[in-house]
């Protein structure tokens, strides 16, 4: 009897400890262990682009995964955020960097609001085509109006110094920590959003728009809000992509391929889940490196950058088809399934 009573509390605490472990281990790993032992290559080639792409996928998931509105113009919102931040830092140098990023995100949100206007009348494929038109329009504007890139003939912009409250984040480790902090804050805000009445309204519109309108949800207003919030997050990801990762970028860096890349992140990671954006981004970032190492080992010098890009497209397309057939909910659902099996074995 005494042994049973002694074992009972420990058994009841075990599930709580398992659930709390990621929330403790994650920050310790990201802010403590990785900065202490990571190399410049790890920060510049893997972690910083991963964070920027994960944030872009997070923004698109708010729109497509939660609100059910398809967009093919994510790269355009990234470009608006990046070029808005560049011009704000150039023409208003007294602005602190967090304010610059916030205003750049608001500029992208404004572009998203305009892009969402067709959603009041269009759905599905037709809405996706309208956002595709925005993609080409933003590219034309960036190449047509030179003052957006400080009259650089090629439209290239160079990132300013990343300084916050007198602290410099210009080295690879600093840019990683800066990106990590921005992504952490926006992920927490997105987590609160999807659990709020607004987030539930997004899901109601995705599941059945007519029923959502019947229960009193203002469908048009909610769609525009979804576009604006999604574009805000994607615009901030564009700032991280240009300022923290590439450090210099041109309009071609935000082309249609980038929009499809972000869409693939959401599909592979899992629609309607915040975690899916990080799983999909990790897959997209690591895949080229794995293919490069494997191709070099098998083909040697014959596996150049052109071959790598072609093979990457083929493999990525095949994997997307496989994911859609095997598990339409993406890697996030596969991870949940593995977690349930692990917990059942160790219960």
Secondary structure, DSSP 8 states (H G I E B T S, - for coil): -HHHHHHHHHHHHHHHHHHHHHHHHHHIIIIIIHHHH--HHIIIIIIHHHHHHHHHHHHHIIIIIIT----S-HHHHHHHHHHHHHHHHHH-TTS-HHHHHHHHHHHHHHHHHHHHGGGGT--HHHHHHHHHHHHHHHHHHHHH-GGGGTT-TT--EE----EETTEE--SHHHHHHHHHHHHHHHHHHHHHHHTSHHHHHHHHHHH-HHHHHHTT--HHHHHHHHHHHHHHHHHHHHHIIIIIIISEE-GGGGSHHHHHHHHHHHHHH-TT-HHHHHHHHHHHHHHHHHHHHHHHHHHGGG--HHHHHHHHHHHHHHHHHHHHHH-TT-HHHHHHHHHHHHHHH--
